[in-house]
Amino acid sequence: MRLDDLDPTRNARDLGSGGGGGGGFGLLGLLPLLLGRGRMGCGSFAILAVVVVGYLMMSGGGGILGGGGGQSVQQGRVAGSGNNVACDTEAELFSCRVMTSTEQTWGRIFQEQGATYRPATINFYQGGAQSGCGAAQSAMGPFYCPPDQGVYLDTSFFQELSQRFGAAGDFAQAYVIAHEVGHHIQNLTGTAEKVTAIQQRSSQAEGNAASVRLELQADCYAGVWAARNRDRIEPGDVEEGMRAAQAIGDDTLQQQAQGRVVPESFTHGTSAQRMKWLRTGLESGDPAKCDTFSGAI
C-alpha cells in the first residue's frame, strides 16, 4: 500500500517498555475466553485482546453519525512521551502514516455529514504499558480504549500476524490499525454507549453476540477506509487483508487452540463473517452499508 507521501500523524505517543503495571494478561488469560467463559472488553482486533478490561464497547446500530461526532480536537496533542519518540521505527512510521490516512478519510466522511472528526491517538509500547483502560500487555494484541480514545499497539504484533497467522504484508498491518480506528468511530458515534447498556443487562451469550456485531462493523469500517483510498492499493493488497480476516476468525482460532469450536463464545465473528464484512466495506466505500445490527450477519 502506497503511503510514503503522507506525513506521520501528530496524534501519536511512544510509551516505551514496561511490565504493564500488574494485572496483565498472558496467554493463560485466553483460556477462559476460548472455553466460552470470557467477557468482552475494549474493542480489539483479534481474540488475543478481548479480555483487556471492564470497559464494554459495543455498537447499537444506527447511522454512522448517530451522535457525538460534532466536536473537534486540536491536532498534535502528543508527539512523544519522556525520552521515547513516536513514529521513529519503520513499523511505527508505517503505522503513523496509516493513522494519517484514516484521519483524512474519516475527516472527509464526517464532513460530508456536517460533523467534525476527532482523531484517535495511537499509542506504541513494548511489552507492557498503562492505558486508560488499565494494564496493556503485548499478549493482548492491538486494542482500542474508549476512555482515552487511544489505539494501543505493540508493533511486534505485525511479526505475529505474519508468522503465526500467515497474514504477511503491509495491507494486513494497515487493516489491523484501520479496524481499531473503526472502534473509535463507533465510540464517537455513540453506538458504544448504547450497546454497553445492552450488554450490562444481558446474558453472556447475548453480550457475546453483540460483541460479534461490533467487531464485524469495525471490519466493515476498515474496508470503507481502504475503499476510499483505492488509488493507494497495490496488487495483492486486498488478498492480504482477506487472509488476515480469515486467520483471526473465532472459529479458526478456537479450532487451532482447543481442537473444537464453541459458537456461543464467539466475540469477533467467524472467518467467513469477517471476510464478508471487510469485503462489504471495500466494495461499497459507504459506512451506511456497515449496519451489522440489522438482520443476519
Backbone hydrogen bonds, N-H to C=O, Kabsch-Sander energy under -0.5 kcal/mol:
donor,donor_aa,acceptor,acceptor_aa,energy
2,R,232,R,-2.6
3,L,1,M,-0.9
6,L,3,L,-2.1
9,T,96,C,-1.3
12,A,10,R,-1.2
12,A,78,V,-1.9
13,R,122,I,-2.3
15,L,13,R,-0.6
15,L,124,F,-3.5
18,G,126,Q,-1.2
22,G,19,G,-0.7
29,G,26,G,-1.1
30,L,27,L,-1.7
31,L,28,L,-1.2
34,L,30,L,-2.7
35,L,31,L,-1.9
36,G,33,L,-1.8
37,R,32,P,-3.8
38,G,32,P,-0.7
41,G,50,V,-1.2
45,F,142,P,-1.5
49,A,46,A,-2.1
50,V,47,I,-1.0
52,V,49,A,-1.0
56,L,54,G,-0.7
57,M,41,G,-1.2
57,M,55,Y,-0.5
58,M,56,L,-0.6
58,M,192,A,-0.8
66,G,63,G,-1.4
78,V,10,R,-0.7
81,S,84,N,-1.7
84,N,81,S,-2.1
86,A,79,A,-1.4
86,A,84,N,-0.5
88,D,85,V,-0.7
93,L,89,T,-3.1
94,F,90,E,-2.2
95,S,91,A,-2.1
96,C,92,E,-2.8
97,R,93,L,-2.0
98,V,94,F,-2.2
99,M,95,S,-2.3
100,T,96,C,-2.0
101,S,97,R,-2.2
102,T,98,V,-2.4
103,E,99,M,-2.5
104,Q,100,T,-2.3
105,T,101,S,-2.6
106,W,102,T,-2.9
107,G,103,E,-1.6
108,R,104,Q,-1.8
109,I,105,T,-2.1
110,F,106,W,-2.7
111,Q,107,G,-2.1
112,E,108,R,-2.2
113,Q,109,I,-0.8
113,Q,110,F,-0.9
114,G,111,Q,-1.9
115,A,110,F,-2.6
116,T,69,G,-1.3
121,T,149,Q,-2.0
122,I,11,N,-2.3
123,N,121,T,-0.5
123,N,151,V,-3.7
124,F,13,R,-3.1
124,F,122,I,-0.6
125,Y,153,L,-1.4
126,Q,16,G,-2.6
128,G,126,Q,-1.8
129,A,136,A,-2.2
131,S,134,G,-3.1
134,G,131,S,-1.7
136,A,129,A,-3.2
138,S,127,G,-2.1
140,M,137,Q,-2.1
141,G,138,S,-1.6
143,F,152,Y,-1.7
144,Y,43,G,-3.3
145,C,150,G,-2.9
149,Q,145,C,-0.7
149,Q,146,P,-0.9
150,G,145,C,-1.7
151,V,121,T,-3.0
152,Y,143,F,-3.2
152,Y,150,G,-0.5
153,L,123,N,-2.6
155,T,153,L,-0.7
157,F,154,D,-2.7
158,F,155,T,-1.5
159,Q,155,T,-0.5
159,Q,156,S,-0.5
160,E,156,S,-1.7
161,L,157,F,-3.0
162,S,158,F,-1.8
163,Q,159,Q,-3.1
164,R,160,E,-2.1
165,F,160,E,-1.5
166,G,162,S,-0.6
167,A,161,L,-2.7
173,Q,169,G,-1.6
174,A,170,D,-2.4
175,Y,171,F,-2.5
176,V,172,A,-1.5
177,I,173,Q,-1.6
178,A,174,A,-3.0
179,H,175,Y,-2.3
180,E,176,V,-1.6
181,V,177,I,-2.3
182,G,178,A,-1.7
183,H,179,H,-1.3
184,H,180,E,-1.4
185,I,181,V,-2.2
186,Q,182,G,-2.0
187,N,183,H,-1.9
188,L,184,H,-2.7
189,T,185,I,-2.4
190,G,187,N,-1.0
191,T,186,Q,-0.9
192,A,186,Q,-1.6
194,K,190,G,-1.4
195,V,58,M,-0.7
195,V,191,T,-2.0
196,T,192,A,-2.2
197,A,193,E,-1.6
198,I,194,K,-1.4
199,Q,195,V,-3.0
200,Q,196,T,-2.2
201,R,197,A,-1.0
201,R,198,I,-0.6
202,S,199,Q,-1.0
207,G,203,S,-2.6
208,N,204,Q,-2.8
209,A,205,A,-1.9
210,A,206,E,-2.0
211,S,207,G,-2.1
212,V,208,N,-2.3
213,R,209,A,-1.7
214,L,210,A,-2.0
215,E,211,S,-2.6
216,L,212,V,-2.4
217,Q,213,R,-1.9
218,A,214,L,-2.1
219,D,215,E,-2.0
220,C,216,L,-2.2
221,Y,217,Q,-2.8
222,A,218,A,-2.0
223,G,219,D,-1.9
224,V,220,C,-2.3
225,W,221,Y,-2.3
226,A,222,A,-2.1
227,A,223,G,-2.7
228,R,224,V,-2.2
229,N,226,A,-1.2
230,R,227,A,-1.3
232,R,229,N,-2.2
233,I,229,N,-0.5
233,I,230,R,-1.1
237,D,234,E,-2.2
240,E,236,G,-1.8
241,G,237,D,-2.1
242,M,238,V,-2.3
243,R,239,E,-2.3
244,A,240,E,-2.0
245,A,241,G,-2.5
246,Q,242,M,-2.5
247,A,243,R,-2.2
248,I,244,A,-1.4
249,G,246,Q,-1.1
250,D,269,G,-3.0
253,L,249,G,-2.6
254,Q,250,D,-2.8
255,Q,251,D,-2.2
256,Q,252,T,-1.9
257,A,253,L,-2.3
258,Q,254,Q,-2.9
259,G,254,Q,-0.7
259,G,255,Q,-1.2
260,R,254,Q,-0.8
265,S,262,V,-2.0
266,F,263,P,-1.7
274,R,270,T,-2.6
275,M,271,S,-2.3
276,K,272,A,-2.2
277,W,273,Q,-2.4
278,L,274,R,-2.0
279,R,275,M,-2.3
280,T,276,K,-2.0
281,G,277,W,-1.9
282,L,278,L,-2.2
283,E,279,R,-2.8
284,S,280,T,-1.8
285,G,281,G,-2.6
289,K,286,D,-2.0
290,C,287,P,-1.7
292,T,290,C,-1.5
294,S,291,D,-0.6
295,G,293,F,-0.5
